[in-house]
Amino acid sequence: MLGRRLIFSRVIVVYVKVSDRELRLLRPLPVFLLFTGSLEDGNVDVMALSWVTPISKKKRELGFVVEKGNYSWVLLRDYPWFTIAVPDSSQADLVKYVGTRSRREVDKISATGIKLEPWEGDERIPFPLGFMGVLIGRVSRTVDFDSSTMFVGKVVAAYVEDGVYDGDKGWIVERRKPVLHLSKHYFTYPCGRDGVVNTRWGIGVKKPWRSIYKTSD
Ligand SMILES: Cc1cc2nc3c(=O)[nH]c(=O)nc-3n(C[C@H](O)[C@H](O)[C@H](O)COP(=O)(O)O)c2cc1C
């Protein structure tokens, strides 16, 4: 019919209930490597880490959750600092390895050949080489849960490999792509700026209410 525009059409979608692994619906999640422990004491570990969230831009705070059974949890309790490395998609194998084995059974740093240097700000803190980004932080508080702990920390230094990061646009994925975890041994990566990531809304405009409701945090 002329002059009429179809504005609504009912599409029947069949949903199937998932009764286990519900949290997997939140994936893919970015995955990082978490380095803990002290170079001075020769006790350093690395594990895969997806449960990370920014908390405060102003205070440069983030939180990450580590299960209590992980050896990294023991090290975080003893040494209140951490290093988070951003691996790229070619390092998915490495992520899988350190995310499925424990320091309790194997020294993953030696087994994987990851090179560590003392961080320039504190020689005890490991600085891993070969990653597109590295954040160094200090634990400021913890939130306890039944089987895990959220460690809240302030980022005290952050580094990016030269030529792979643009302060405005973020990772230059044509050079190195961050890796995302889908499920089990399935990983994926962002497709690039020409893909679906460009939205029609364009550049975000600062709304006045954003500063009205801003807290001192
Ligand atoms: C992709 C991926 C992401 C993971 N994310 C987390 C996480 O955020 N928190 C956590 O406690 N364990 C996570 N794990 C599991 C740990 O990396 C794993 O238990 C590891 O063996 C712990 O090593 P550790 O005992 O040497 O600390 C993840 C594993 C994989 C493969």
PDBQT file of the ligand as one rigid body, heavy atoms in Angstrom, charges set to zero:
ROOT
HETATM    1  C1  LIG A 301      40.657 -17.335  28.882  1.00  0.00    +0.000 C 
HETATM    2  C2  LIG A 301      40.802 -17.558  30.354  1.00  0.00    +0.000 A 
HETATM    3  C3  LIG A 301      40.434 -16.569  31.244  1.00  0.00    +0.000 A 
HETATM    4  C4  LIG A 301      40.556 -16.759  32.632  1.00  0.00    +0.000 A 
HETATM    5  N1  LIG A 301      40.178 -15.763  33.484  1.00  0.00    +0.000 NA
HETATM    6  C5  LIG A 301      40.282 -15.967  34.827  1.00  0.00    +0.000 A 
HETATM    7  C6  LIG A 301      39.916 -14.939  35.743  1.00  0.00    +0.000 A 
HETATM    8  O1  LIG A 301      39.559 -13.827  35.367  1.00  0.00    +0.000 OA
HETATM    9  N2  LIG A 301      40.019 -15.203  37.072  1.00  0.00    +0.000 N 
HETATM   10  C7  LIG A 301      40.450 -16.421  37.552  1.00  0.00    +0.000 A 
HETATM   11  O2  LIG A 301      40.524 -16.604  38.780  1.00  0.00    +0.000 OA
HETATM   12  N3  LIG A 301      40.826 -17.403  36.703  1.00  0.00    +0.000 NA
HETATM   13  C8  LIG A 301      40.771 -17.198  35.357  1.00  0.00    +0.000 A 
HETATM   14  N4  LIG A 301      41.171 -18.168  34.494  1.00  0.00    +0.000 N 
HETATM   15  C9  LIG A 301      41.721 -19.409  35.038  1.00  0.00    +0.000 C 
HETATM   16  C10 LIG A 301      43.176 -19.263  35.542  1.00  0.00    +0.000 C 
HETATM   17  O3  LIG A 301      43.980 -18.606  34.571  1.00  0.00    +0.000 OA
HETATM   18  C11 LIG A 301      43.702 -20.667  35.845  1.00  0.00    +0.000 C 
HETATM   19  O4  LIG A 301      42.959 -21.204  36.932  1.00  0.00    +0.000 OA
HETATM   20  C12 LIG A 301      45.190 -20.760  36.106  1.00  0.00    +0.000 C 
HETATM   21  O5  LIG A 301      45.545 -22.120  36.002  1.00  0.00    +0.000 OA
HETATM   22  C13 LIG A 301      45.613 -20.246  37.478  1.00  0.00    +0.000 C 
HETATM   23  O6  LIG A 301      46.993 -20.425  37.598  1.00  0.00    +0.000 OA
HETATM   24  P1  LIG A 301      47.776 -20.331  38.991  1.00  0.00    +0.000 P 
HETATM   25  O7  LIG A 301      47.271 -21.465  39.888  1.00  0.00    +0.000 OA
HETATM   26  O8  LIG A 301      49.209 -20.517  38.612  1.00  0.00    +0.000 OA
HETATM   27  O9  LIG A 301      47.458 -19.012  39.567  1.00  0.00    +0.000 OA
HETATM   28  C14 LIG A 301      41.063 -17.992  33.119  1.00  0.00    +0.000 A 
HETATM   29  C15 LIG A 301      41.447 -18.997  32.211  1.00  0.00    +0.000 A 
HETATM   30  C16 LIG A 301      41.316 -18.787  30.847  1.00  0.00    +0.000 A 
HETATM   31  C17 LIG A 301      41.743 -19.862  29.903  1.00  0.00    +0.000 C 
ENDROOT
TORSDOF 0
